[in-house]
Each structure stands twice: as structure tokens, then as C-alpha cells.
Amino acid sequence: MLKLVYSLFRYGLLRMSIFDKKFGYTLSEVLITLALIGFLATLTLSTVGSSIQQRTRLAEFRTAYSKMSTALKNVTVDTAKIYACFVKPTNAEVNEFGLTINGNASDTSTAGCDDLEHAFVRAMGATRFCMNNAISEGCVPANYPIADGCFENYTKSRAYVFDNSMILITDKKSNGMKLFAMDVNGRKGPNKWGQDIFPFSIKYTETKTVQGRVFVKAVGILPPDETSCTYVNNDSGRTTSRMMKDSAGIITRD
């Protein structure tokens, strides 16, 4: 943009030299200058506004993720057990998030999903419980966006509203906490996937193999299988994985 302005000056479109003008500037010169100043100001404000908005979203995501991680840890400590409700992390997640995996545990059990869900939402400070229909029971607005392959019908979903206004949604067909979504700033919007609504999964983060058997020592909240759940359909949205990396200061190429 600076090169453009320089070129305009160089080739005479904005040249206002006192050697060429004895009686000041013409109206056209003033109007062109003001138009360019306004154009540059608009670009600057747009860039600054977008940057502030993204920082705000990242801060909301970071706060929500910290609260979720703390709640899951408290549940594990208070009950002194790891619920049978988790999935396997990807090889990329093992490297990117520094997981300690010594053997792969079974990811087929869902026996503890209901118990984990109930304990988790209480640890999060749930103030409203929608156990059969997230829309009709008032936890999520009727125009909530769907996510192809994972969250497609909120009339068959459970949802919880927390004391800080965040909203958690589980999909019954995906076995509860194995796949859930969090609206990090509640109903206030923009209520869009990849902006303030993000999916998560409970995955094991540490395992140990003893006499050929794999034991899960710790679980955590990580991105879901983002190949089977389509939820970011615009340039301004970001995946859960990308937001987690940005929050942790991990440099990414995308």
C-alpha cells in the first residue's frame, strides 16, 4: 500500500509541489488525498479490529479449556479412578502435546461415559440441565448451527449451561463424553463452529504396559477426529486443534 501511494506521488497524481502550484492545491488534489487517507484508515481499522476479535476468541477458548481441564482432573482425583470413556490419541497429538503413551489401550468401552458426564458437568458448575432436548428445554437457541457428521440434531442431544454461561453439548449417538462440544462464551454469539463453538474428546494421555496389559494412567481433553466431523466451513473459523496450538504458543503453518 505504501508503494502505491509512493508511485502516485512519483507520477504526479498527488504531487503538490510548491514549484508547480503558486496558489495552493486544487480541489481535485485535496479530494484524492482525503480519499486515499480514508482508504488507508479503513484498511488499518479492519486489520486492528480483526486482530482484537481473534485475541478475544483465543482468550475465551483458553479460559474454557483451562476450566475443562481442571474439572476433569478434579473428577479423576476425587473419585480416584479413570472412567471407561476415552478414545485413542493420534500419533500427531502424541508428539504435538507431549503425551506419554506406552502401549495403546482399548477405545471401545463406553461403560463409564454416563458417570463421567455427570461428574464432569457438576465439577464445571452446571446450573441448567437439558437431558432430552437441548433446544426445547432451553439450553441452546433454535438456530444453533449443526456440524456434519457429529452434531446434527440438538433435539436429541443433552446440554448443560454453566455458572459462567458456557454451554456443553453431548451427542447421544457418539457416547457422551467421547465427543462433546463447548460454546466458550454461551448464547451471546456469534454461535458459530470454529469461532466460539468447538468439539472435544476425552482421550488417554498417559499409558503404561505391565505384563502385556496396557493401563491408562491419565486422560485429557483433546481435539476430536476432525476428519469425520465437519464443523469449520468459513475462513474465519479455526479447528479445535489449531486453537489449542495457538493457546499453547505452538507454531503452525496453516
N, C-alpha and C positions, 0 to 999 in steps of 0.2 A: 504494500500500500504506500509506503514511503517512497519507493521507487517511482510509482505512478505520479505522485504529487511532484516529485523532483523533475520528472520528464515534462509534466505540464508547464512547470516554470521554465524549463530549459528551452522548450519550443515556442514559448511566447504566449501561451494561453492564459497564464496567470502573471506574466511579467509586468510588474508595476514600477518600473524603474523611473526615478525622478528625471533621468536624462531623456526619456521618451515622452513623459507627461509633464506638462508645465502647469496644468491647472487641476491636479489631483487625479483620482481614479474615476473611471466611468461606472455607470450603474451596472452594466453587464459584468464588469470585473468584480465588483463587490458581491453581486448575486452568486457568481460562480464560486468565489471564495467561501461565502457563507454556506453554500450547498455542500462543498467538499468538507468543510468543518463539521457540518451536521452529519454527513455520511460517516466520517471517521468516528464521531462521537457515538453514533448508533452501533457501529461495529464493536467499539470498546465496551459500551454498556452491555451489549448482548453477551460478549465473552465473559465479562465480570459476573453478570447475572447467572450464566450457566455454571461458572466455577463455584459460586456461592451455593447454588442449588445442589450441585453434586457433593460438595463438602457437607451440607446439611444431611443429605441422604446417607452419606457414609457414616456420619456421626450417629444417626438414628440406628443404622444397621449395627454399628459397633456396640452401642448400648444394649440393643436387643440381644445380640449374640452373647455378650458378657453375662446378661441376666439368665439366659437359657443355659449356658454352660455351668454357671453357679448352681442353678436349680437342679440340674442333672447330677452334679457332683454331690450336692446335699442329699438327694434321694439315695444315691449309692451308699453314702456314708451312714445315713440314718438307718437304712434297712440292712446294712452290712451284706448286701448281695447285688449281683448284676442280673437284672431281669432278662429272661429269654425273649428278647425282642431287639434284634440288631441285624445288620447286613454287613457284607464284606466290603472293606475299603478298596479302592482301585490302587494299582501299582503307582500311578502318578500321585495319588494322595499320600501314600506311604512316604514318598520322597519329599513332596512339597510341604507336608505338615509335620514331618519328623516323627512318624508313628513307629512304634516298636512291635513289629509283627514277627513272631517266631512260630510259624505254623498257621494255617488257615482254619478257622472254626466254621462249624456248620452255620449257614444263614437261613435255614428253613424253618426254624422254630418260631412260633408266634404265641407260645403259651403264656408269656408274661406281658404281652402288649397292653392288655386292658389295665392290669395292675400298674404298669409303668406309667401309662397315660394318666390315670387318676392321681398317682403320687406326684407326677411331674407338674400338672396344672395347679395342684394345691401349693406346691413349693413355689410356683411362679406368682401366686397371689390371685387366683381366679375369683372374680366377683359375679360372673354370669356363666351359666352352663346351658348350652343348647345341645341336647343329647340325641335328637332325632332329625331335626330340620333346621339347619343353621340360618336359613332365611326367615321362615315363618315364626321362629322363636326369637328373632330379633338380634342375633349376634352379628350378622353380616347384611349389608344392603342388598336389595333385589338385583341391582345392576352389577354385582361383583363379577369381574372377568373370569372366564374359565381358562384352564391350561390343558391343552390337548394331551391326552394320554395319562393324566394323573388327577387333576381336579376339574371334573366336568359337570358335576351335578351337586350343588350345595343343598338341595332339598333332601339329599341322602347322606349328608355329612354332619359330623359333630363339630362344634366350635365353642371356644371359650374366650371371654373377654377378661382381661386382667386389670389390676388396680391402676396401672399406668396407661390404660387404653389400648395396649397391644391386643391383637386377636390371633389366636391359634386355631387352625382348621385341620382336621384329620379326615381322611377319606376311608370309609369303611372297607372298600374293596382292596385297599392297599395295606390292610392290617395295622391301622393306627399309627403308632409312633415310628414304624419303619419308614413312613413317608408322611410328613406333615408340612403345613405352610404357616408362615408367620407374617402378619401385617405389622410392620415395625412401628407404624405411627397411628394405627387404629383407623377409624372411619373417616378421618378428616381428608384423606386423599393424598395423592392422586388416585389411589386404589388401582394400581397397575402392576402387573408382573414385571419383575426386574427393576422396579423403581422403589416401591415400598412394600411389595409382597414377594416373599421368597420361599421356595421349598427347601426342606432339610430332611436328613435321615439320621437315625441313630445307627452308628457304625462302631465296630470294635476298633480300639486304637492301640491296644497292647494285648499280646497273647504270649503264652508260654507252653512249650511242649514238654510233657513229663511222661516217660514210659510210653511214648507213642500217642498219647492223648493230648489234645490241644485245649487249653483252658483260657478263657477270656478274663483278663485281669483288669481291663478298663474299657469304657465306652465313651464316645464323644458325639458331638453334633457336627455333621459334615454335609457337603452337598449331596443331593440325590443322584440317581442315574440320569444325567442330563441328556442322554440320547433317546430316552423313551418318554420324556416329559417335555413337551414344547411349551414354553411359557414366556420367552422373550421374542417379541415379534416386531421390535422397532429399534432404531439406532440409539435411543436414549436409555434403553433398558440394559441391565447387566445381569449376568448369571450369578447364582449364589457363590460359585467357585471364584469368580472374578472379584466379587465384593469381599470375600474372605481374604483373598490375597492382598487386595488394596488395603484392607483394615490392618493386616499384619505387615504391610510395607514390602511385600514380595513383588519384585519387578516382573511384569508380564509384557509380552509382545503384542497381545491383541488389544 
